[in-house]
């Protein structure tokens, strides 16, 4: 894989899990590589549920929000869903400020996101 790929995509209990290998996701080339990897995975595997796991991520650029929205549309076109797990409170504020907290479902950790149960 190329140097710019900062994401791992695995399958756990029938759910696609996208996890980041970097604490900061701000480089345009990195985000483009993430997009290519995730879109290729969706095209090939047609998952019904995809978890974006933000465990360990401390910063991301607004470009990543655009990518998440694009991936969400692709997932919904295939009757799938995209959810977010383990996002830190500072990053969650970005979703609140942009009103995207109403667009995505959030889970406290990867395990609960995979089974679809929030702690609320």
C-alpha positions as CSV (number, residue, x, y, z in Angstrom):
1,X,0.0,0.0,0.0
2,X,1.1,3.5,-0.6
3,X,2.4,5.8,2.2
4,X,-0.7,8.0,2.1
5,X,-3.1,5.2,3.1
6,X,-3.9,5.8,6.8
7,X,-6.9,3.5,7.0
8,X,-7.6,-0.2,7.6
9,X,-10.8,-1.7,6.5
10,X,-11.8,-5.0,8.1
11,X,-15.0,-7.0,8.6
12,X,-16.2,-7.8,12.0
13,X,-19.5,-9.7,12.6
14,X,-20.6,-8.8,9.1
15,X,-19.9,-5.1,9.5
16,X,-17.3,-3.2,7.6
17,X,-15.0,-1.3,10.1
18,X,-12.9,1.6,8.9
19,X,-10.2,2.4,11.4
20,X,-7.5,5.2,11.1
21,X,-3.8,4.6,11.6
22,X,-3.0,8.3,12.3
23,X,-4.0,10.7,15.0
24,X,-4.3,13.6,12.5
25,X,-6.2,13.3,9.3
26,X,-5.6,16.6,7.5
27,X,-3.5,15.9,4.4
28,X,-5.6,16.1,1.2
29,X,-3.7,13.2,-0.4
30,X,-4.4,11.0,2.7
31,X,-8.1,11.9,2.6
32,X,-8.2,11.1,-1.1
33,X,-6.5,7.8,-0.5
34,X,-9.0,7.0,2.3
35,X,-11.9,7.8,-0.1
36,X,-10.5,5.6,-2.8
37,X,-10.0,2.7,-0.4
38,X,-13.4,3.0,1.1
39,X,-15.3,3.5,-2.2
40,X,-13.5,0.5,-3.7
41,X,-14.4,-1.6,-0.6
42,X,-18.1,-0.6,-0.9
43,X,-18.1,-1.4,-4.6
44,X,-16.6,-4.8,-4.2
45,X,-18.3,-5.9,-0.9
46,X,-21.5,-4.0,-0.8
47,X,-21.6,-3.9,3.1
48,X,-25.0,-3.2,4.8
49,X,-23.3,-1.5,7.7
50,X,-20.0,0.5,7.9
51,X,-18.5,1.8,11.1
52,X,-16.0,4.7,10.9
53,X,-14.0,4.2,14.1
54,X,-12.3,7.4,15.3
55,X,-10.4,5.7,18.2
56,X,-7.1,7.6,18.7
57,X,-8.0,10.4,16.1
58,X,-7.3,13.8,17.6
59,X,-7.7,16.0,14.5
60,X,-9.3,15.9,11.1
61,X,-9.8,18.5,8.4
62,X,-13.2,19.6,7.0
63,X,-12.4,17.6,3.9
64,X,-13.0,14.4,5.9
65,X,-16.6,15.6,6.7
66,X,-17.2,15.9,3.0
67,X,-15.9,12.4,2.5
68,X,-18.1,11.0,5.3
69,X,-21.2,12.6,3.6
70,X,-20.2,11.1,0.2
71,X,-19.7,7.6,1.7
72,X,-23.0,7.9,3.6
73,X,-24.8,8.6,0.3
74,X,-23.1,5.6,-1.3
75,X,-24.0,3.4,1.6
76,X,-27.6,4.5,1.5
77,X,-27.8,3.9,-2.2
78,X,-27.1,0.2,-1.5
79,X,-29.5,0.2,1.4
80,X,-26.6,0.3,3.9
81,X,-25.8,2.6,6.7
82,X,-22.7,4.5,8.0
83,X,-22.2,5.0,11.7
84,X,-19.4,6.6,13.7
85,X,-17.7,5.3,16.8
86,X,-15.2,6.4,19.5
87,X,-15.1,10.0,18.4
88,X,-13.5,12.3,21.0
89,X,-15.6,15.2,22.5
90,X,-13.6,17.9,20.7
91,X,-14.2,16.3,17.3
92,X,-17.8,15.6,18.1
93,X,-18.3,19.4,18.6
94,X,-17.5,19.8,14.9
95,X,-20.5,17.5,14.1
96,X,-22.6,19.6,16.5
97,X,-21.5,22.9,15.1
98,X,-22.1,21.8,11.5
99,X,-25.4,20.2,12.4
100,X,-24.1,16.9,11.1
101,X,-24.8,15.2,14.4
102,X,-28.3,14.8,13.1
103,X,-27.1,13.1,9.9
104,X,-24.9,10.4,11.5
105,X,-25.4,8.0,14.4
106,X,-22.7,7.9,17.0
107,X,-21.6,5.1,19.3
108,X,-19.2,5.3,22.3
109,X,-17.0,2.4,21.0
110,X,-16.4,0.1,18.0
111,X,-18.1,-2.9,19.7
112,X,-21.4,-1.1,20.3
113,X,-21.3,0.4,16.8
114,X,-20.9,-3.0,15.3
115,X,-23.9,-4.4,17.1
116,X,-25.9,-1.2,16.7
117,X,-26.5,-0.4,20.4
118,X,-25.7,3.0,21.8
119,X,-25.3,3.6,25.5
120,X,-28.2,6.1,25.5
